[in-house]
Amino acid sequence: MTPARRPGPRIVLVGFEGGEQVVETVLGHGDDPHDLLHARGWAVERPLGTESVMGAEHVLTVRFAVRRGPAADGAVGGAVARAVGGTAPRHDEGLVLAPGERPEPYQRVAAYAVVTGARGLLLTQLSDRTNAAGQWGLPGGGIDPGEDPLDAVRRECWEESGQHVQVTDLAMVQTSHWIGRAPGGRVEDFHAVRIVYRATCPAPTDPVVHDVGGTTADARWVDPAEAGALPLTPGWRAVLVALSLLPDHETS
């Protein structure tokens, strides 16, 4: 029997207008933070930061600058979700369920970084332990139980590329929601919550994948102008476009 997934942190979204807290809500399974706040009358202007507290439960608070009215141009996370198929759950092509098989809800919270340095933009290639083997994206991965996402992204960057990075700010919170079969065979109602930071690498070196046998096959520094020529995953391509690291036509 496949072991049960460990629950991730409870994610609390807090919005501030003019330095004053004006809205607070919990990110539920399948929710997009931008759409959830918008449904409560607030448009996200930009992310402000994260705070992780481990007590009786792990609570991860994500702070946003918000305002009344329609979505702001800077609210890139929700735009990315729509660019890769909308916020409604999609189904993997060709998915067939066995009699009595039901998708298991699973919300995975992960931390990633847009890492830049003197040698360019740091990208990682997915291994055959994933459903997107050979495609490229940003370094990062799932946070461990009770782990601060800032610690997680620094750890993951080292494990996947051998680079020591310094996080500068929160770039976006992006979500995806789909129903499909995981590499281990389980059918999941999968809600990916990706906390994406900006980071620098003061002393870049030749990348080395330390987590051998994991989900990362390779890592490399690339010229941002040449990143679009790599087989990026659709989601990471949309993220790089939203953060102005790829031109808009790269998504077409």
Backbone as numpy.savetxt, mean C-alpha at the origin, in Angstrom:
# Nx Ny Nz CAx CAy CAz Cx Cy Cz
-4.82 -28.32 6.92 -5.67 -27.12 6.92 -4.79 -25.88 6.92
-5.15 -24.91 6.07 -4.40 -23.66 6.03 -4.64 -22.88 7.31
-3.59 -22.42 8.00 -3.78 -21.69 9.26 -4.56 -20.40 9.06
-5.31 -20.00 10.10 -6.09 -18.77 10.02 -5.17 -17.56 9.97
-5.62 -16.53 9.28 -4.87 -15.29 9.21 -4.91 -14.57 10.54
-3.80 -13.96 10.93 -3.79 -13.16 12.15 -4.40 -11.80 11.86
-5.26 -11.31 12.74 -5.88 -10.00 12.49 -4.85 -8.88 12.53
-5.04 -7.89 11.69 -4.15 -6.74 11.66 -4.64 -5.66 12.62
-4.05 -4.50 12.56 -4.44 -3.41 13.47 -5.82 -2.85 13.12
-6.44 -2.25 14.11 -7.64 -1.47 13.85 -7.20 -0.11 13.34
-7.69 0.27 12.17 -7.25 1.50 11.54 -8.28 2.60 11.79
-7.84 3.67 12.42 -8.69 4.81 12.73 -8.27 5.97 11.83
-9.23 6.55 11.13 -8.97 7.70 10.27 -9.42 8.96 11.00
-8.53 9.94 11.05 -8.84 11.19 11.74 -8.58 12.34 10.77
-9.56 13.22 10.64 -9.42 14.37 9.75 -9.30 15.66 10.52
-8.43 16.56 10.02 -8.20 17.85 10.64 -8.45 18.96 9.62
-9.12 20.00 10.06 -9.32 21.20 9.25 -8.83 22.39 10.07
-7.86 23.12 9.53 -7.32 24.25 10.25 -6.72 23.88 11.59
-6.15 22.69 11.70 -5.53 22.25 12.94 -6.49 21.67 13.95
-7.79 21.66 13.65 -8.80 21.14 14.57 -9.35 19.82 14.05
-9.46 18.82 14.95 -10.03 17.54 14.54 -11.52 17.71 14.28
-11.97 17.24 13.09 -13.36 17.43 12.71 -14.06 16.12 12.39
-13.33 15.03 12.22 -13.98 13.76 11.89 -13.08 12.62 12.33
-13.70 11.53 12.76 -12.98 10.31 13.13 -13.85 9.12 12.78
-13.25 8.12 12.16 -14.00 6.93 11.78 -13.04 5.76 11.66
-13.58 4.55 11.70 -12.77 3.34 11.59 -12.85 2.81 10.16
-11.71 2.44 9.61 -11.65 1.87 8.26 -12.08 0.40 8.34
-13.25 0.11 7.79 -13.76 -1.25 7.80 -13.24 -2.07 6.64
-13.58 -3.34 6.64 -13.17 -4.23 5.56 -13.76 -3.75 4.23
-12.91 -3.57 3.24 -13.35 -3.14 1.92 -13.48 -1.65 1.74
-13.29 -0.88 2.81 -13.44 0.58 2.70 -12.21 1.22 2.07
-12.41 2.31 1.35 -11.34 3.19 0.91 -11.38 4.42 1.81
-10.25 4.85 2.37 -10.29 5.97 3.32 -10.83 7.26 2.74
-10.50 7.56 1.48 -10.97 8.79 0.85 -12.48 8.77 0.66
-12.99 7.63 0.18 -14.43 7.52 -0.02 -15.18 7.50 1.31
-14.59 6.86 2.32 -15.24 6.79 3.62 -15.36 8.17 4.25
-14.30 8.96 4.19 -14.35 10.32 4.74 -15.27 11.21 3.91
-15.25 11.00 2.58 -16.13 11.79 1.73 -17.59 11.52 2.04
-17.92 10.25 2.34 -19.30 9.90 2.69 -19.75 10.59 3.97
-18.80 11.02 4.78 -19.12 11.74 6.01 -19.01 13.25 5.84
-18.86 13.67 4.58 -18.90 15.09 4.27 -17.55 15.78 4.20
-16.46 14.99 4.19 -15.14 15.59 4.20 -14.29 15.07 3.04
-13.61 15.97 2.37 -12.72 15.62 1.28 -11.28 15.65 1.77
-10.51 14.62 1.41 -9.11 14.56 1.81 -8.28 15.49 0.92
-7.51 16.35 1.54 -6.58 17.20 0.80 -5.20 16.58 0.72
-4.74 16.02 1.85 -3.43 15.36 1.85 -3.31 14.54 3.13
-2.46 13.50 3.11 -2.20 12.76 4.34 -1.21 13.53 5.21
-1.34 13.36 6.52 -0.47 14.07 7.46 0.52 13.15 8.16
0.11 11.93 8.47 1.03 11.03 9.16 0.29 9.88 9.81
1.05 9.02 10.48 0.50 7.84 11.14 0.99 7.79 12.58
0.20 7.12 13.41 0.58 6.88 14.80 0.14 5.48 15.17
1.07 4.70 15.71 0.80 3.31 16.06 0.88 3.14 17.57
-0.18 2.57 18.17 -0.21 2.35 19.62 -0.61 0.90 19.88
0.18 0.20 20.67 -0.12 -1.18 21.04 -0.53 -1.24 22.49
-1.80 -1.55 22.73 -2.32 -1.71 24.08 -3.07 -3.03 24.14
-4.32 -2.98 24.58 -5.14 -4.19 24.55 -5.32 -4.67 23.11
-5.25 -3.74 22.16 -5.26 -4.06 20.74 -4.31 -3.09 20.03
-3.96 -3.45 18.82 -3.09 -2.59 18.03 -3.97 -1.59 17.28
-3.77 -0.30 17.54 -4.53 0.74 16.88 -3.58 1.58 16.03
-3.89 1.68 14.77 -3.09 2.48 13.84 -3.95 3.67 13.42
-3.53 4.87 13.79 -4.25 6.09 13.45 -3.59 6.75 12.25
-4.40 7.09 11.26 -3.91 7.80 10.07 -4.57 9.17 10.06
-3.75 10.21 10.01 -4.26 11.59 10.06 -4.25 12.21 8.66
-5.32 12.94 8.35 -5.46 13.61 7.07 -5.84 15.07 7.29
-5.40 15.93 6.37 -5.96 17.27 6.27 -7.19 17.15 5.38
-8.31 17.69 5.84 -9.57 17.56 5.11 -10.24 18.92 5.00
-11.25 18.97 4.16 -12.09 20.16 4.05 -13.47 19.75 3.58
-14.44 20.61 3.80 -15.78 20.36 3.29 -15.79 20.52 1.77
-16.55 19.68 1.07 -16.69 19.86 -0.36 -16.23 18.65 -1.15
-16.16 18.79 -2.50 -15.77 17.68 -3.36 -14.30 17.31 -3.16
-13.92 16.14 -3.70 -12.57 15.63 -3.52 -11.55 16.64 -4.03
-10.45 16.76 -3.27 -9.38 17.69 -3.64 -8.42 17.02 -4.61
-7.71 17.83 -5.40 -6.76 17.29 -6.36 -5.67 16.48 -5.68
-5.28 16.84 -4.46 -4.20 16.15 -3.79 -4.58 14.82 -3.18
-5.85 14.44 -3.22 -6.30 13.19 -2.62 -6.02 12.04 -3.56
-4.75 11.65 -3.66 -4.35 10.71 -4.70 -4.70 9.27 -4.39
-4.83 8.90 -3.13 -5.09 7.50 -2.81 -6.38 6.99 -3.41
-7.46 7.75 -3.26 -8.73 7.34 -3.85 -8.68 7.32 -5.35
-7.95 8.27 -5.95 -7.82 8.29 -7.41 -7.08 7.05 -7.90
-6.10 6.58 -7.15 -5.38 5.37 -7.54 -6.31 4.17 -7.48
-7.11 4.07 -6.43 -8.04 2.95 -6.32 -8.96 2.88 -7.53
-9.45 4.03 -7.97 -10.35 4.04 -9.13 -9.59 3.76 -10.43
-8.33 4.17 -10.50 -7.55 3.95 -11.71 -7.28 2.48 -11.96
-7.28 1.66 -10.91 -6.99 0.23 -11.08 -8.25 -0.62 -10.92
-9.40 -0.02 -11.20 -10.61 -0.82 -11.29 -11.74 -0.44 -10.36
-11.62 0.72 -9.71 -12.70 1.16 -8.87 -12.57 0.65 -7.45
-13.46 1.10 -6.59 -13.38 0.72 -5.19 -14.26 -0.48 -4.86
-15.14 -0.90 -5.77 -15.93 -2.11 -5.56 -15.02 -3.32 -5.72
-15.28 -4.43 -4.99 -14.40 -5.59 -5.12 -14.47 -6.19 -6.52
-13.33 -6.57 -7.04 -13.30 -7.26 -8.32 -13.03 -8.74 -8.06
-13.27 -9.56 -9.06 -13.02 -10.99 -8.95 -11.89 -11.39 -9.90
-11.01 -12.26 -9.42 -9.96 -12.77 -10.29 -10.57 -13.47 -11.50
-9.98 -13.23 -12.65 -10.49 -13.85 -13.87 -10.38 -15.37 -13.77
-11.48 -16.04 -14.12 -11.49 -17.50 -14.13 -11.64 -18.14 -12.76
-11.97 -17.36 -11.73 -12.12 -17.92 -10.39 -13.31 -18.89 -10.34
-13.05 -20.09 -9.88 -14.09 -21.11 -9.73 -14.05 -21.59 -8.28
-15.20 -21.54 -7.62 -15.30 -21.98 -6.24 -15.78 -23.43 -6.19
-15.16 -24.21 -5.32 -15.61 -25.58 -5.09 -16.93 -25.56 -4.31
-17.71 -26.63 -4.36 -18.96 -26.67 -3.59 -18.71 -26.37 -2.11
-19.45 -25.42 -1.58 -19.31 -25.04 -0.18 -18.16 -24.10 0.11
-17.36 -23.77 -0.88 -16.22 -22.87 -0.65 -16.69 -21.43 -0.61
-16.24 -20.70 0.39 -16.63 -19.30 0.55 -15.38 -18.45 0.75
-15.35 -17.27 0.14 -14.20 -16.38 0.35 -14.08 -15.97 1.81
-12.87 -15.99 2.33 -12.61 -15.60 3.71 -12.15 -14.14 3.75
-12.82 -13.28 4.49 -12.40 -11.88 4.57 -11.01 -11.77 5.20
-10.18 -10.97 4.59 -8.82 -10.74 5.11 -8.38 -9.34 4.74
-8.11 -8.54 5.76 -7.59 -7.18 5.55 -6.09 -7.20 5.88
-5.27 -6.93 4.87 -3.81 -6.94 5.05 -3.31 -5.50 5.03
-2.67 -5.10 6.11 -2.11 -3.76 6.21 -0.61 -3.85 5.96
-0.12 -3.09 5.01 1.28 -3.16 4.63 1.84 -1.75 4.48
3.16 -1.64 4.64 3.84 -0.35 4.53 4.87 -0.42 3.41
4.89 0.61 2.58 5.79 0.68 1.43 6.46 2.05 1.40
7.49 2.15 0.58 8.20 3.43 0.49 8.57 3.73 -0.95
8.38 5.00 -1.33 8.95 5.54 -2.56 10.33 6.04 -2.16
11.36 5.24 -2.44 12.71 5.53 -1.99 13.52 6.14 -3.15
14.07 7.30 -2.90 14.93 7.94 -3.89 16.30 8.21 -3.29
17.29 8.27 -4.15 18.65 8.53 -3.70 19.51 8.93 -4.89
20.78 9.00 -4.66 21.69 9.43 -5.72 21.71 8.47 -6.89
21.26 7.23 -6.67 21.28 6.24 -7.75 19.91 6.07 -8.40
18.93 6.88 -8.01 17.64 6.85 -8.67 16.50 6.43 -7.76
15.58 5.67 -8.32 14.37 5.19 -7.64 14.54 3.70 -7.35
14.24 3.29 -6.12 14.40 1.90 -5.71 13.12 1.11 -6.02
13.26 0.05 -6.81 12.13 -0.82 -7.15 12.47 -2.26 -6.83
11.43 -3.05 -6.59 11.62 -4.48 -6.30 10.75 -5.31 -7.23
11.24 -6.51 -7.52 10.53 -7.42 -8.43 9.87 -8.53 -7.62
8.61 -8.83 -7.94 7.87 -9.86 -7.22 8.31 -11.25 -7.65
8.33 -12.16 -6.69 8.78 -13.52 -6.95 7.61 -14.42 -7.33
7.93 -15.70 -7.60 6.88 -16.66 -7.96 6.06 -17.11 -6.76
6.33 -16.54 -5.61 5.47 -16.79 -4.44 4.27 -15.85 -4.44
4.16 -15.02 -5.44 3.03 -14.09 -5.57 2.24 -14.41 -6.83
1.13 -13.71 -6.99 0.32 -13.86 -8.21 0.75 -12.89 -9.30
1.86 -12.20 -9.12 2.34 -11.24 -10.11 3.84 -11.40 -10.33
4.28 -12.64 -10.42 5.71 -12.93 -10.55 6.31 -12.21 -11.75
7.47 -11.61 -11.54 8.18 -10.92 -12.61 7.84 -9.45 -12.75
6.75 -9.01 -12.12 6.38 -7.60 -12.18 7.09 -6.82 -11.07
7.12 -5.51 -11.26 7.90 -4.64 -10.37 7.00 -3.69 -9.60
7.49 -3.27 -8.44 6.76 -2.31 -7.62 7.67 -1.68 -6.58
7.07 -1.19 -5.52 7.82 -0.50 -4.47 8.24 -1.47 -3.38
9.36 -1.21 -2.72 9.76 -2.06 -1.59 8.81 -1.86 -0.41
8.58 -2.96 0.30 7.69 -2.90 1.45 6.95 -4.21 1.61
6.10 -4.26 2.63 5.34 -5.48 2.87 4.51 -5.37 4.13
3.92 -6.49 4.50 3.00 -6.52 5.61 3.66 -6.17 6.94
2.92 -5.48 7.78 3.43 -5.15 9.11 3.19 -6.33 10.04
4.14 -6.59 10.91 4.02 -7.67 11.88 3.04 -7.25 12.99
2.49 -8.23 13.74 1.57 -7.89 14.83 2.19 -6.88 15.80
1.51 -5.76 16.00 1.97 -4.73 16.92 3.05 -3.83 16.38
3.50 -4.05 15.15 4.61 -3.28 14.59 4.14 -1.92 14.07
4.93 -0.89 14.34 4.67 0.43 13.78 4.98 0.37 12.28
4.10 0.90 11.42 4.39 0.85 9.98 5.68 1.55 9.59
6.12 2.55 10.35 7.40 3.19 10.07 8.56 2.21 10.29
8.47 1.41 11.35 9.48 0.39 11.57 9.38 -0.69 10.50
8.15 -1.02 10.12 7.94 -2.07 9.11 8.56 -1.70 7.77
8.37 -0.45 7.35 8.88 -0.08 6.03 10.40 -0.03 6.03
11.01 0.39 7.12 12.48 0.37 7.19 13.00 -1.07 7.18
12.32 -1.94 7.92 12.72 -3.36 7.97 12.57 -4.00 6.59
11.43 -3.75 5.94 11.17 -4.38 4.65 12.16 -3.89 3.58
12.48 -2.61 3.61 13.45 -2.09 2.63 14.80 -2.78 2.79
15.21 -3.04 4.03 16.47 -3.73 4.26 16.37 -5.19 3.80
15.28 -5.87 4.17 15.14 -7.28 3.81 15.06 -7.48 2.30
14.40 -6.56 1.61 14.17 -6.73 0.17 15.27 -6.14 -0.70
16.08 -5.23 -0.16 17.07 -4.58 -1.03 18.42 -4.31 -0.36
18.51 -4.48 0.95 19.75 -4.18 1.65 20.03 -2.70 1.82
19.01 -1.86 1.66 19.20 -0.42 1.76 18.67 0.10 3.11
19.44 1.01 3.70 19.00 1.70 4.91 18.33 3.01 4.47
17.05 3.16 4.81 16.31 4.32 4.33 15.86 5.19 5.49
15.62 6.45 5.17 15.11 7.42 6.13 13.75 7.91 5.62
12.70 7.63 6.39 11.35 8.04 6.00 11.19 9.54 6.22
10.63 10.21 5.22 10.45 11.67 5.32 9.02 12.07 5.61
8.05 11.45 4.93 6.66 11.81 5.17 5.74 10.75 4.59
4.45 10.87 4.91 3.43 9.97 4.40 2.96 10.47 3.04
3.05 9.61 2.02 2.67 10.01 0.67 1.20 9.75 0.38
0.69 8.59 0.79 -0.71 8.26 0.53 -1.09 6.99 1.29
-2.39 6.79 1.40 -2.93 5.51 1.85 -3.82 5.01 0.72
-3.47 3.86 0.17 -4.14 3.34 -1.02 -4.69 1.96 -0.71
-5.88 1.66 -1.25 -6.50 0.37 -0.98 -6.90 -0.33 -2.27
-6.96 -1.64 -2.19 -7.51 -2.48 -3.26 -8.39 -3.54 -2.61
-9.41 -3.99 -3.33 -10.35 -4.95 -2.77 -10.73 -5.94 -3.86
-10.42 -7.20 -3.64 -10.78 -8.20 -4.65 -11.02 -9.55 -4.00
-11.66 -10.42 -4.77 -11.93 -11.79 -4.36 -11.16 -12.70 -5.29
-10.30 -13.52 -4.73 -9.47 -14.39 -5.56 -8.82 -15.48 -4.73
-8.07 -16.31 -5.42 -7.40 -17.43 -4.77 -5.96 -17.05 -4.46
-5.58 -17.14 -3.20 -4.22 -16.84 -2.78 -3.27 -17.93 -3.28
-1.95 -17.64 -3.33 -1.00 -18.66 -3.78 -1.10 -19.97 -3.01
-1.49 -19.91 -1.73 -1.63 -21.12 -0.93 -2.90 -21.90 -1.18
-3.80 -21.36 -2.02 -5.02 -22.09 -2.37 -6.28 -21.57 -1.71
-6.15 -20.74 -0.69 -7.32 -20.21 0.00 -8.01 -19.16 -0.87
-9.35 -19.18 -0.89 -10.10 -18.13 -1.58 -10.37 -17.02 -0.57
-9.95 -15.81 -0.91 -10.01 -14.71 0.03 -10.81 -13.53 -0.52
-11.56 -12.91 0.36 -12.14 -11.59 0.13 -11.10 -10.64 0.67
-10.19 -10.21 -0.21 -8.93 -9.60 0.19 -9.01 -8.07 0.12
-8.69 -7.43 1.23 -8.67 -5.97 1.31 -7.25 -5.54 1.63
-6.57 -5.01 0.63 -5.19 -4.55 0.81 -5.19 -3.08 1.19
-4.57 -2.76 2.32 -4.41 -1.38 2.77 -2.92 -1.08 2.72
-2.53 -0.19 1.82 -1.11 0.10 1.60 -0.80 1.51 2.10
0.05 1.58 3.10 0.50 2.85 3.65 1.82 3.17 2.95
1.82 4.21 2.14 2.97 4.51 1.29 3.66 5.78 1.78
4.92 5.63 2.17 5.72 6.76 2.64 6.70 7.21 1.55
7.20 8.41 1.69 8.37 8.85 0.93 9.60 8.64 1.81
10.69 8.25 1.17 11.92 8.01 1.93 13.12 8.32 1.06
14.24 8.57 1.73 15.49 8.79 1.04 16.49 7.72 1.47
17.50 7.52 0.65 18.58 6.59 0.98 19.88 7.37 0.89
20.41 7.84 2.02 21.60 8.69 2.00 22.84 8.00 1.43
22.94 6.66 1.60 24.13 5.95 1.14 23.72 4.71 0.36
23.21 4.90 -0.86 22.74 3.75 -1.64 23.88 2.81 -2.02
23.58 1.51 -2.02 24.54 0.49 -2.39 23.91 -0.42 -3.45
24.70 -1.35 -3.96 24.14 -2.33 -4.89 23.08 -3.14 -4.13
21.84 -3.20 -4.64 20.78 -3.90 -3.91 21.06 -5.40 -3.75
20.71 -5.91 -2.58 20.83 -7.32 -2.25 19.53 -7.76 -1.59
18.92 -8.82 -2.08 17.70 -9.35 -1.46 18.13 -10.27 -0.32
17.89 -9.84 0.92 18.25 -10.65 2.08 17.18 -11.69 2.40
15.93 -11.37 2.10 14.83 -12.30 2.39 14.72 -13.32 1.26
15.73 -14.19 1.17 15.76 -15.18 0.09 14.62 -16.19 0.27
13.93 -16.46 -0.84 12.79 -17.38 -0.79 11.49 -16.71 -0.42
11.50 -15.37 -0.29 10.29 -14.64 0.04 9.57 -14.15 -1.20
8.87 -13.05 -1.06 8.07 -12.53 -2.17 8.84 -11.60 -3.09
10.12 -11.36 -2.78 10.94 -10.47 -3.61 12.00 -11.27 -4.35
12.00 -11.16 -5.68 12.98 -11.88 -6.50 14.21 -11.05 -6.79
14.06 -9.72 -6.90 15.16 -8.87 -7.29 14.86 -7.44 -6.83
15.90 -6.63 -6.79 15.76 -5.21 -6.46 16.80 -4.45 -7.25
16.45 -3.23 -7.64 17.43 -2.43 -8.38 17.10 -0.95 -8.27
18.14 -0.16 -8.45 17.98 1.29 -8.61 17.73 1.56 -10.09
16.74 2.40 -10.38 16.44 2.73 -11.77 16.33 4.24 -11.92
16.64 4.71 -13.11 16.40 6.10 -13.45 14.88 6.29 -13.51
14.32 7.25 -12.76 12.86 7.44 -12.81 12.32 7.59 -14.22
13.11 8.18 -15.12 12.66 8.36 -16.49 12.53 7.04 -17.23
13.18 5.99 -16.71 13.15 4.69 -17.36 12.27 3.68 -16.63
11.70 4.09 -15.49 10.91 3.16 -14.68 9.69 2.65 -15.43
9.09 3.51 -16.25 7.88 3.13 -16.97 8.09 2.01 -17.96
9.34 1.75 -18.36 9.62 0.68 -19.32 9.61 -0.69 -18.65
9.68 -0.74 -17.33 9.62 -2.01 -16.61 8.18 -2.50 -16.53
7.99 -3.82 -16.40 6.63 -4.35 -16.23 6.13 -4.12 -14.80
5.74 -2.89 -14.53 5.20 -2.54 -13.22 3.81 -3.15 -13.06
3.44 -3.49 -11.83 2.05 -3.90 -11.61 1.14 -2.71 -11.89
-0.09 -2.94 -12.34 -0.99 -1.81 -12.61 -1.17 -0.89 -11.41
-1.25 -1.48 -10.22 -1.44 -0.66 -9.03 -0.26 0.23 -8.74
0.96 -0.32 -8.81 2.14 0.49 -8.53 2.40 1.49 -9.64
2.06 1.15 -10.85 2.19 2.13 -11.94 1.29 3.33 -11.67
0.05 3.06 -11.24 -0.88 4.15 -10.95 -0.39 4.99 -9.78
0.22 4.35 -8.77 0.76 5.09 -7.63 1.88 6.02 -8.09
2.79 5.53 -8.91 3.91 6.36 -9.37 3.43 7.51 -10.25
2.38 7.28 -11.02 1.79 8.37 -11.81 1.18 9.41 -10.87
0.43 8.93 -9.87 -0.23 9.85 -8.94 0.77 10.70 -8.16
1.97 10.14 -7.92 3.00 10.87 -7.19 3.95 11.62 -8.12
3.55 11.73 -9.40 4.29 12.50 -10.42 5.69 11.93 -10.68
5.86 10.63 -10.50 7.13 9.98 -10.81 7.09 9.30 -12.18
5.89 9.18 -12.75 5.71 8.72 -14.12 4.73 9.68 -14.79
4.87 9.93 -16.09 3.88 10.76 -16.77 2.53 10.05 -16.89
1.46 10.84 -17.03 0.12 10.28 -17.08 -0.06 9.24 -18.15
0.61 9.40 -19.30 0.37 8.47 -20.39 0.90 7.08 -20.09
1.69 6.91 -18.98 2.19 5.60 -18.66 1.07 4.65 -18.25
-0.09 5.16 -17.82 -1.19 4.30 -17.40 -2.06 3.87 -18.57
-1.86 4.48 -19.74 -2.74 4.18 -20.88 -2.29 2.91 -21.58
